[in-house]
Every structure is written in C-alpha cells, then in structure tokens.
Amino acid sequence: MAKWMVSARKADFNAISEKFHIDPVIARIIRNRDIVGDENIERFLYGTPAELHDPFLLQDVEKAAEILRGKIEEGSSIRIIGDYDIDGVCATYILYAGLSHLGAVVDAVIPHRIHDGYGLNDHLIKEAWEAGTDTIVTCDNGIAAGEQIAYARSLGMTVIVTDHHEVPYEIREDKSRMECLPQADAVIDPKREECKYPFDGICGAVVAYKFLQVLSVSCGEKRVPGTDALLQELLAFAAFATVGDVMELVDENRIIVRYGLRQIACTANCGLRALVAANGLQDKRLTAYHIGFVLGPCLNATGRLDTADRALCLFRTTEEAEAAVIAGELKVLNDNRKDMTLQGTQAAMEMIEARGMEKDKVLVIYLPECHESLAGIIAGRVRERYCKPTFVLTLAEDGVKGSGRSIDAYSMYEKMSECKELYTKYGGHKLAAGVSMPEANVEPFRIYLNEHCGLTEEDFEETVHIDVPMPMSYVTAEFVKQLSVLEPFGNGNAKPVFAQKNIRLLNGRILGRNSNVGKYRVEDEGGRQYEMMYFGNLEVWHDFLTENFGQRACESLYKGGYGSRTDIRIHVIYYPEVDVYQGRERLQMIMQDYAPGDGCS
C-alpha cells in the first residue's frame, strides 16, 4: 500500500486567509504548493495573460521572426512540419493559422506515425524540396534532427526549428556536457543552455505561440489587422496542448491553461466546438480533466490509429457539417483505442507475472503484436501498477519501436543517453521517452538499464501527500466552490486531498456500464453520514476488504438496503465535490486511497 504523508509546511494561514479572502484550509493548500509571498500568491490566484513571460527572451526568436517576415514579403513557399500528438497538432495549427493570417504562402504536414516516424526525416525533406518549398518550420520537433536539417540546408532550403524537447548533448572528457544543436537558420527551444527565457517547462505549442507573438510584432498590427484577436483565439490551442502534453501546471502554464479553458468554452473554431459537442461537454464547465482525459485522447487517437492530418483538418475547417463528421470519427477512433489499450495492458501484465519480471527495477516489455502507437499509454498503465520506470516495445516496419514512462526518481532520457549506441533513434525527457532499435538489442537494452539504474527500493514506494487532515463535516458547498480557485489541476498542481480516520462503511452499490464504480454511504465517529464514490480498481479494493474484514463483511456491504450497516471502519483520503443531478446539488466525497481503521488487523 502507498505511504501516506501529511504536508506540514508552516505559514500564518489565518493572515493569508484574511488578506486574500479565502478559507484557511485553502491558504494551507497554497503553502503546500510552495507558493509563498503576497506577490506569488496573488499571481497564483489571480494571474492574467499580461503576466506571461516576454516571448522576446527566447533565444533566436527575433532572428527567426525576421527571416519569416522576409519570406512572407517575398512570397516564398513555407512548409510547417509538426508531430502527430496533441502538442504537435496544436503547434502546427497555431503556426499555420498565424502565418496564413499574416499573408504567408504556407502549408502544413503532420508525419505519419508508422510510415514517417517522429519528427523530420529525409523523406519529408525531399518531398518539401520537390514541392518547391523554400523554408521549413518545425514545431514540437527538430532539436534532435541535426542530420536531416543539414540535408535540407544542402538543398538550399531555410530551416527554422521551434521545439521544447531536451537538446542532444555529448559528454566531454572532463564529464561536462556539450550541446549538439542542429545547424538550422534559427533554433528556438527554451531548453537551450544560452536561452534566457525564465521558464523552460512550456510545451511545443506554447513555443510556437510565443514565436507567433514575436512574428506578429515584426509584421505589425496596422499592416495585418485582427492579429491580436487571432492570438487570443489561439490561446485555446496553447492551453489544450499544455494539458495534453502533461506539462506542469505551474508558472505561466497555469495562466495559459486557466485563460485558455475560457477561450475554448467560447471558441470561434468550429472544429474545436464540434469536438466538445461530440463528447457531450457543450453544457459543462470545461476543466483540465476534460482536455487530458476526454478531448485530448481523441486527437491522440487519430495520430495513433489513423493519421493526425484528420485532427489538423478538424481545426482548419470552416464548415460546421464537416467538423461534426470529423469530430465523430475521432471519438470513434478513441473508443477503439481504449479497447486496444486494455488488451495490450493485460498482455503486458501477464508477461511480467509469467516471466518473473517484477523483480526488475526497470521494466522492458516486448510485445511484438501490439500496435506501436499504444506503447506509451500501456507503459504508463504498467508504471502506475508497479511504480517502476517502464518501456513497452513493439515490432515495427524497420525494427523495434517503443515508448517509456518513468517515475520521479529516474531521469529516463539521461539514463537512455548512457547506452545510445543500442538505438537507431531516441529522444524525450525525464519522465517520458521514445526509442527505435534493432530487435537484437532489446535484451541488451533491458540488461543495461537494470544494471545501471541506480534505483533503491525506497524509490519504488508510492507516496500519497495529504494536504490537510480534515473531517468531512468541515466540507460545505461554499468550501467546494472555493477549491476552484486552485484550478487548473493536473501535473504539478494536483487536486488537493484530505484525510479522515475511522470512517464506517454502512452500505454500498456497484455502478457503471462496466460495473467499475463503487457508491457508498459512510458515517464518521460523530454519527454524521455522507455519500462516498470510488472510481479506482474495485478488484483490489475488494481484496483489501476481504483481507482485513473477511469475505462475509465484504459481501454484506452490498447486500443490505439504505438503512443497513457494517462494522467496516477505514481511514480514507478523499476529495469533496458537488454533484448536480436533475438540477439538485449534493455533496459527495471521492475516495482516493484507503487503509485499515484503528483496531483492524
């Protein structure tokens, strides 16, 4: 079971509460997020787009803007080459919409995941050259495409890189790093060593957005009216990509997502509206959750199982009927992707158990029959189950391809860089990576990573951080409403969780189309009763109940009616919500984790 830890950072919570007109518990949660000082608290709670970092601080951004402004004035042909995931599609659309508005002769290409692979390749460059392209602009890729960019330059093309991934490097004899930048005409990447941009945690779409801001200044609002309005509209896509690419929702990302969500809700883009409607969200208050787990996966699904060009077409179309058709297709693809992911995850778990791989500190799972586009999702599911760095590899057209998902204690990209001679291609960052290699290198790859991982048993222990030990009786509808000032929630700003000891389970029901949701009536030690939902793994939950309270107690939990009671007492970590059903509001607690109550064996 996970280790529970209570956050215990100190501050004058009552003073913060009075100054910013928030509940003292909210003040404590803010302190737990390491937000200190009046200015930082103010920005966390009420930051606006005016407080976003200056895009002119990005290395090479003015140089790139001057190059493109000249190309636009000359009427030169410009081709954007993006990527097939959420970030790549949104970044491509941002640049395409912006350059089109500024009068450029521009088209856009999204590589096919299977036929082209990630980022630039010689085939895409040759196609661009044969089409008469003068300038290539990459987005969400290019920083690791040194050879391909050299090839484009040899053909006489201009290349501008916009990316956010780690810069490739070599280790000198003195163990210091030497960046290996591609020899493009301009390279915009906040992770460059000499870049003075104050926050390098932005996604590729935000880099593209910042570049467009600078380019629009270079071209001038007076010469191209409506640019400011376009930039406001495109903030929706920058926010969409920030959540979809699982960027940390801190610093300016928090502001981008907060205001971008508002822009999505009132977007003029008929494709984005159609995607929201296809998923039944048109009348709901959109949150980062909806992007990360409902809308975003629809974009990813088309890049995984079909071609991400469909997602780009969705955003580019101005026809409502066409948008509705494409959005519906994307949703169907995502539903199919879910089924395929479940099958692949089960196959991975079976392999781990059958081969005794759970003893490995870094899991390398080779599933030749798995669709290569699902490797990253399956790796993420396995990592969640075992709390270990995980790679899932599949057999592709030109060898083995795969994706990895890591844990906080293991920098995946750095460790992979130690044995890069095993790969034909690789890239990524601390928590996620992609790799291609000959099939013969799969086992040497697994052996090397495990022998040099540097991980200890403590690194694999999952820790749940409790913001505040708080009785459920403290929760009111007004308190839940105040929790919304902490949004958007996601990576780097998780939903706050609370804990209460010795909650008694009275009775329960199993709900959901797949019988995968538990609904319970619970009671605290003061006799107050609450509704509690659980959306986690019911099989593991029932094993816990049986092990600690017996099979009969577990069965009786679901047999009784509304007034029945059991003797099951547990400690719970929970999050409160207000459920709205047929116009009526009611409080409910969402159980996040559980442990045996006092007196249990």
N, C-alpha and C positions, 0 to 999 in steps of 0.2 A: 504494500500500500504506500501511497505517497506520504512524504513527511510534511507535516503542517508547521508553518512558521508564521508568527504574528509580527507584522511590521510595527516597529516601535520607535519611529523617528519622533524627535521632540520638537515642539513649537508651542506658541501661545495660540491654541486653536480657537479659544473664545474671542481673542482680539481679531484674528483673521476673519472669523465668522461675522463679527460686528462691522468690520471695515468693508467687507465685500458682500454683505447681506446674504450669507449662505449658512446652512446648518453647520454646527461644529464638526459633525461627522464628515461632511463634505470637505471641510478645511483640513481634516486629518488625512483624507484620501489624497488631496493635492500635495500635502507634505510627503506622503509615501511615494509620490511620483517624482520626488526630488525637485519640486518647484518651490523655490524659496525667494523671498524678497518681493516687495509690493509690485515692482515693475514686471517681474516674471509671472506673478500670479495674475496680474491684470491681463497680460498678453495671453496666458493660458486660458483664461475665462472668456476674454472679450477681444482677442486679436483679430485684426481685419487685414484684407489684402494689401492695404497701404503699408503694412509692416513686413511684407515679404522681402527677402534679401534682394539686393541690387543685381540684376542679371548681368550688368556690365563687369562684374567681378569675375565672371567665368573666363578662364584663360582662352584666348584665341577667338572669343565670341565677336568682338568688333572686327577682327580680321576676316572672319567668315562672313559677317554681315556685309562688309564692303565688297567682298568677292561676289556674293549673290546679288547685291544691288546692281553691280556692273553687268552680271549675266542677264538679269531681268531687263535692264535698259537695252542690252544688245539683242534681246530676243533669242538668246541661246537656249537649247533644249536641256532641261534639268530632269533628272530621274531620282526619285526618293526610293531607297531600298530599306525596308523595315524588317520586322520579325513577325513570327506567326502567333505570338502570345498576346495577352491583353495589353501589356505595356507597348509592345511593338506595333500593334494595330492602332492604338490610340495615338502614339507618337507619329506614326505615318499619316494618320488623318489630320492631326494638328498641323503638321508641316504642309500637307497637300492643300488643306483649306486656306492656310495663311498665305502660301506662295501664289495660289490661284487668285486670291483676293488682291494681292499686290501686283498682279499682271504678269506673272511668270508663265512661260511655256513649260508646263510641268506634267509629269505622270508619276505613278507610284507602283511599285512592285513589292508584293509580300512573298518571300521564298516559300516553297512547298516544303513542309517539314520532312517528308521522306525523300523526295526527289532532289531537293536542293540542300537540305540540312540548315543549320543555324547560320545566319549572317551572310556575309559576302562569300562568293566563290568565283572561280574563273569563268564558269558558265554564265553566271548572271552578268558579269562584266562584259563578256564578249557579246551577249545579247544587247546590252545597253549600247555598246560601241557600234554594232551593226545597225541599230535603230537610229543612229545619228546623234546619240546623247553626247552633250558637251560636258556636263557636270553631274557627278553622283553625290547625293547627300545621304549618308546613312543615319538611321535613328534606332536606338536601342541595340546597336551592334557596331562593329568596325574597329574597336580599340585593339582587338586581337587579330586583325586581318592584315598584318603587315605585308605579306607576300602578295595577296590579292590586290591591295591598294597600289603596290609597286607595279603590278601588271597593268592596272588601269592607267597609271601615270605614264607608263611606257607607250601606251596607245594614244597619248596626248590628251587624256581626259583630266579635268579638275576633280578633286575629291575632297569633300568636307565630311568629317566624322562628328556625329553627335551621339554620345554614349554615356553610360553611367556605371559600366562594369569595371572590375579591377583591371589596372594596367598590367600587362605582362611584364615580367622582370627576369633578370639573370642575377645570379649571386657571384659577386667578385671574390677574389682570393682573400680579401680581408673580411668576408662574410657580409659585406654591405650589399644593398640591392641597387641594381641599375635598371631604370625603366627602359622598356623596349617599345617606344612609341612608333606607330605607323607613320610613314613619311607622306602623310596627306598634306594638302594645302592649308588645312586648318583642322585642329583636333580639339573638340570641346568635350571635356569629361571632368566633372568635379573631383574625381579621384586622382587626377594628375598631381604629382608632388608640388609643382610650382604654381598650381591653381590657388588663388586667394579667396575663392568662394567660401563663405564661412560654414557651410553645411553640405557635406558630401553624400547625405542619405536620400537624395532625390532620385526618382525613377527616370527612365529614358524619356517618357512623355513630358515630364516637367523640364528636363534639359531642352527638349525640342520647343516647349512653350517659352522658356526663357530666351532661347535663341530667336524665336519669332518676335518677342518683345523688342529685342535689340534691332532686328532687321526692320521692324515697323517704324522705329525711330529714325533709322537710316533712310528709309524711303519717304517718311514724313506723312503725318495725318492729313495735312492740307492737300497733298498730291493724291492720296488714296483715302477718301472719306470712308468712314464706317469701320476703320481698323480697331478702334477702341471697343466698339460693340462686339466685334468678332472675337477679340481677345477675352472679353467677358464670357462669351458663349463657350469658347474653347476651354475655359477653366473647368467645365464639367468633365471633359475628357482627361485633363491632367489629374483630376481627383479620382476618376474611375481607374486610371492606370496605377495611381499611388496605392490604392487599396488592393487592386487586382494583383499587383506585383509584390504585395506583402511588405511594403516599406514601413518603417517605424513611424507611427503617427505622433511624432514629436516635432519640435521646432516649427519650421514653416509648413511641413507636411500636414500638421494639424489644421492650420488655417486653410490651406488649399483644399483639403477634404471637406471641412466644415462648409465653406462657401461653395465649393463645387457641388456638394449634395443639393444645396438650394438651387443651383443653376440647373441640375439635372431635372429637378421637380418642375421647372418652368421652361425647359429647353425648347428651342425652336427647331431642333433637329428631329425630323420626323422618324428617322431610323431609331434614334435613342428612345423616343416616345413609344414606338412600336414594340421595342424590346421590353420596356417596362410593362406595357399592356399585355404582351404575350405571356408574361409571368404573373399576371393578376395583381400588380403592385400599383396600378394607376391611382388608387384611392388611399394608399398607405403613406405614412411619413417615412421617406426613404432614409436608411441608415447605412453605415459602412458594412454592416452584416449583409444587407441585400446585394451590395456590389460583390462582396467577397464570396458569397455562398449561393446566390441566385442568378444575378445578371452576368457577372464576370465569367462564371463557368460556361455560359452559353457562347461567349466569344472564344474562350479557350477550346471548347469542344469542336468548333468548326476548323480551327487550326490543327487539332489533333486527328480528327477522323475524316476531314474533307480538305478544304483549302481555306485559309484565313482571308482570301480575297472576298469571300462572301460577307465576312464581318465588315471589311472596308467598304464594300458596296452598300451595306446597310446604312452606314453613316453618311455615304456620299449621295444616296438617292434623295430626290425631292418629291417622289411620288408616294403618297400615303399607301396605296394599294400594294405597290412593290415592297415597301418597307414592312407591311404586315406579313406578306408571304415569306420574306427572308427571315424575319424575327421568329415566325412559327417554325421554319426549318431549323434554325439554330437551337430552339428549345427542344425539338425532337432529337436532334443530334446529341444534346446534353443529356437527355433522358437515356439514350442508348449508351452514352459514355459512362453513366452511373452504373448500369448493369455490367458492362465490361470491366469496370474498375473493381466491382465487388468480386467478380470471378478471379481477376488477377490477384487481388489481395488474399483471397482464400488459398490460391495456389502457392503464393509466397509463404504464407504461414505454415502450410502443410510441408513445404520443403524445409523450412527451418526446423520444425519438430522432427521430421523424418531423418534428417541428416545431423541432428545434434548441433546445429549451427548457433543455438542460443548462447553457447559459451564464447563465441567470437565477440570481440569488443567493437569491431566494425563489421556490419553485415553486408556481404556482397552476394546478391541473389541473382542467379542467371535463369531467366525464363524465356527461352528461345521463341516460344509461340506467342508471347504477349505482344500486343500492339505497342510499338515503340513509343507512341505518343503518350501512353498511360504510365510509363515508367516512373516519372516524377511523382505523380499522385499516389501510386502504390508505395513508393519509397516513403512518402510522408506518412501513410497509414501504418506501415511497419515500424517506422521510427516512433510513432505515438504509442504503439503497443509495447515495444521493448525499450524505449528511451535510449536508443543507440544510433550512432551515425549509420545510415543505410543507403546502399546503392542497389538499384534494380537495373539489370542489363537485359537487353533483348537482341535477337538476331535480326540484322538489317541487311539491306542490299549490298553494302560494302563493308561488312564485318559486324562487329558488335557495337551497339549504341546503348546509352543508358543515362540515368539521372540519379543524383544523390540528394538526400536531405539530412541535415546534421542537427546536433544538439549544441547548446551554448558553449560547452567546454571543448569543442572540437572545430577548429577552423578548416573546413573542408577544402577550400581552394589551396591554402598553404600546404596542407599535407599531400594533396594531389600533385602539387608542383615539385615535390621531392622525387617523384618517380615518373616524370613526364615522358621519359623515353619509352614507356609502355604504350603511349597513346598515339593515335594519328591526329587527334584534335581534342581539346578540352577547354573549359572556361567556367566562370562562376564567381562565387564569393564565399563568405564564411559559412553560411547556412545552407547553400544550395549550389549544385554544380551539374554540368553536363559533360559527357565523355564519349569518345569513339576509340575503338582499339581492335586489333586482330583478335579473333576468337581464342587463339592460343595463349593470349596474355591475361585472360580472365583470372585464372588461378594464381599466377604470379602477382597480379594486382591485389587479390584478396590477401595473399600471404604478406606482401609488403606492408599494406595498410595496417594489418593487425600487429605485425612485429614492431612497427614504428609509430603507433598511435599515441603513446604517452598518456593514455587514459587510466584512471583508477576507478575502483568500484563506486566511490562516492560520486563520480561524475555521472553515473547512470541512475542515481537516485532522484526520482522526480520530487520536486518541492512545490507545494502549493502555498503561496503567500497570502495570508489573510490580512485584509486591510484593517478591519475593526471587529473584535468580538462584540456582537451586538444582538440583543434579544429581538425576536421577531415582533414583539409587542411595540418596539420603537418605530416600526415601519408604518407610515401613513401614505395616502395618495400624494400629499404635498411633498413628502420626502422623496418618493419615487420620481416625481416631476423634477425636483432639484437635481437628482442624479444626472439628468440630461445635460446639465451644464458641463459635465465632464466629457461628453462625447466630442468627437467620434471615438469609438472604441475599436481596438484592433491591436496589431503588433506594436509593442512599445507603449501602449496605453490600454491595457486590458480592462475589461469590466471589473469594477471593484467587487470583492466578495466579502461576506460577513460569516460569522460562525456563532452557533449556539449549541450548548451542551444539552444532552438528555432530552431530546425531543421524542415523544412517544408516537409511534405509528398506530393509528386507530384502525383504518381500513384502506383498501386501495382497489384500483381498477387498471386494466391494461387497455390502452387506446392505440389509435393509429392504424393506417391501412395495412402496415406490416407488423402490427402488434408490437411496436417498438417504443412506446411511451408509457410511463407509469404516472398515475394520478393518485394522490394520497391525501387523506385527512389526518392531520397531525395535531398534537397537543403539547404545550410547554408545561413546565412544572407548576405554573400558576393556574392551570386549567383552561387557558385561552387556546382556541382552536384556529387552525389555518389550513389553507389549501396548498399543497406542495406538488410540483411536477418534476419528473426526472426524464431527461432525454438521452441519457447515457446508455451504456451497454447493459441491457436488462439481464442477460445471461450471467454476467459477472456479478451484478447486484444480487441476483437470487442465490448464487453460490455463497456470497457473503452472508446473506440472511440465514441460509441453511447451516453454514459452518458455525455461526455464532449463536443462533437461536433455535436451530432444529428444523427439520423438514415440515413438521406439523405447524409450527408457528408461521413459516413462510406460506404454506397453503392457506391457513386460516386468515391471513392478511387479505386475501382476495375473495373469501367465501362469504363473509358477513356483509350486511347491508350498511346503510348510512350510520346507524347507531352502534355498530359493533366496535369492539376494542381488542387490541392485542397487548401483550406485555413486552413488545419490542421497543427498546429505547436506544437511540443512536445519537452521536454527535454529528452535526451537519455543517457543511459550508454551503452557503446559499446566496442567491441574488434575487432581490424583490422586483416584481413587475406589476403593472396594472393591466389586467386582461379586459378587453372590451368585447362583449358578446351581445348582439341584438340591442345595441345602444346602452347596455348596462356595464358599469365598471366594477371590477372586483380585484382585490389584492390577491396575488399568489406568489409563492416562493419557488424559485427554481433551484433544485438541489444540484450542486456542482461536485461535491465529494462527500464521503461519509466514513464513519469509524464507529466501532462498538461503544455504546454508552457506558457510564460508570456502573461497575458491578458485573459487567459482561466478561466472560472468559475469553 
